[in-house]
Amino acid sequence: MVEHYSVDSSFRALADATRRAIFERLSLGPASSSDLAKPFDISLAAVVQHLQVLESSGLIQSEKVGRVRTCRVNPNALAQLSDWVAERRSLVERRLDRLGQLLDAEDETHHHPNKRKER
């Protein structure tokens, strides 16, 4: 079973459009904080705050070499989210399959009322 704290934290982090955009950019490959800030009309400090939220949720990792902080996606975090979604999908699919079976059985009852046995 997936740890719900990490899933909750990941969904909270991805609930913000700017953080989703940053995460999507990082899915293409590692980038520095300043490179990640370029497309946004917000300060570098605000981008760094978004990066801190993503990192504290476990979605990204960062490494500082000198004055440059490079960020990258944490693939393990994606695996946890994927597992959580797969568990929900499996549950829903089983329920829909059962509903389909019940509807098929009801359909059979209505279209084929008690047949008379031939002698």
PyMOL commands that set and color helices and strands:
alter all, ss='L'
color gray80, all
select helices_A, chain A and resi 4-14+17-26+33-37+44-56+75-111
alter helices_A, ss='H'
color red, helices_A
select strands_A, chain A and resi 31-32+60-65+68-73
alter strands_A, ss='S'
color yellow, strands_A
deselect
rebuild
show_as cartoon
